[in-house]
Amino acid sequence: MSAFVADSQVSPAGFEHLHVVPGHQASEPTPHPLRSPGQEERLRELHRQLASGLHPEVMTELVEAYLPLARSAARRLQRSGEWLEDLQQIAVEGLIAALSRFDPDRGVPFVGYALPTMVGTIKRHYRDHGWLVRAPRFVHDLLPRARDADERLTAVLGRRPRPEEIAAELDVALETLLLAQEAASARTLGSIDAVNDGVPVADRVGTLDPALVSAENRIALGQALSELHQSDQRLVYWYFYEGRSQAEIGMDLGVSQMQVSRLLHSVVARLRDRLVAA
């Protein structure tokens, strides 16, 4: 690990002390209070070396120096159910991207340049991979604004605001807000192994399908029926599916009830043979 103390050794609760220089105007970076002048100069020299060409050993040293910044950004943006180690790795990817594009000659403090890149990388991860069902862009944009409005209104009203009050604060339709909030439930699924009130969720959801055990038999029977002559299929349909009596079928066919009985017996026997053979 590098001996440098990175710009990121700040409170993980926020980055309020960081200053992003607008318009990339050239200015002399303010020395970091936790780094010695020698360390500051060494970091500037490493940035100049990296900007002059790809130097893996220089990149490695800079990544190690600014690693606390990436970790702090990951902690700040961690959500419930997200592994901190995964977010830290994603933040490091953003850090590497910022290091690769940083131009030290502009005089912009690296932290002010890199932090938005790392935050954006983590937010894109949430947008693209943090949902079980991909939600529209407006959902990702609206939900953070809705959370901020909820906090502001709670402080002003002294109570939790109603959905219509949040919608009015954001100047969006109530239906749009409710749709976005409902879509937020698509982020994660609850485990069926979880226990609520001492009872596993798996014991409360789902039932045994009584037709499941006969599924294979129904498939085999369908195949056997398809192999019958059309007249035999019609006879089976009338008797077993429509529930018509043998006498009614005999009247339609112009035969006696006894003949219908013999026909049905013959058809059933052939079906049984086909099922046994299958």
Beta strands, then each sheet from edge to edge (+ up, - down):
strand 1: 195-196
strand 2: 199-200
sheet 1: 1+ 2-
end
